[in-house]
Amino acid sequence: MARIIFSTFWLVFIAELGDKTQLETMLLSAKHHSPLPVFIGACLALICSSVLGVFAGTYITKYIPPNFIQSAAGVLFIIMGVLILFNKM
């Protein structure tokens, strides 16, 4: 179990570095000159989104194979990237 916790921590930590969420929290902290409330809000948001992901993943994989979910997520990320690139989102 410790190995799963450790690998999950590092995967999420690395994935979140430099993404839009981190940049947004930096901007909010600078704008409001209040790092603690921004930190608390960002932590709560990450906890909530993680809870949704864990429960959705647990439920969905009972009906849909994980490799299909991974492929669909990859396709959706590519589509979102193209839409963002052409300012359609």
N, C-alpha and C positions, 0 to 999 in steps of 0.2 A: 504494500500500500504506500509506503514512503517513496518508493520509486515513481509511482504514478503521480503523487503529489509534486515531487521534485521536477519531473519532466513536464507536467502541466504548468507549473509555475514558470519555468524557463521558456516554454513555448509561448505562453501568453505575454510574458515580460518582453521577449524579443519582438513578438508580433506588434506590440503596442508602441514600441519605441519609434518616434518620428512619424507616427500616423496622425490623421486629422484630429483624433481625440486628444492626443498629447499637445498638439499645437494649439488647439482650442482652449485647453486648460491653462496653458501658458499665457495666452492672450487674456483670458478672464482674470487670471491672477494679477497680471500687470494692469489691467483696466481698473479693477476694483481695489488694488493695493491691499488685498485681504487674502493671503494664501491659505489660511486654515479653513475658512468656509468653502473655498473652491476645492481644496483637497478633500474635505469631507463629502461634498456633493459628487465629486468625480469618483471617489471610492464607492459610495452608495450606488451610483449609476453602473459601475463596473460589476458590483456584486449582483445587482438586479438582472443585468443582461447575461451574466454568467449563469445565474439560477435558471433563467429562461432557456438558455442554450443547453444546459445539462438535462433539464426535464424534457425539452423538445427532442433532444438527441436520444434520450432513453425511450421515449414514446415512439418516435418516428422509425427508429431502427427495428422496432418489432414488426413493421409492415414493409419497410423499404430497405434494401441492402445498403450498407454503409458505402460501398464503392460507387453506387449510383448517386448517392447524396454528394459524395466528394466530387464526382464528375460534373454534376449539375451545378454545384457551388462554383467550380472553376469556370464553367460557361457563363454563369451569371456575373462573376467578377469581370470577365472579359467584356461582356456586353456593357456593364456599368462603366468600365474604363473607356470604351469607345464613345459612349454617350457623354461622359464627362469631357473627353477630349474635344468633342464637337459642340460643347456647351448645350447639350440637350437635357441635362439634369439640373 
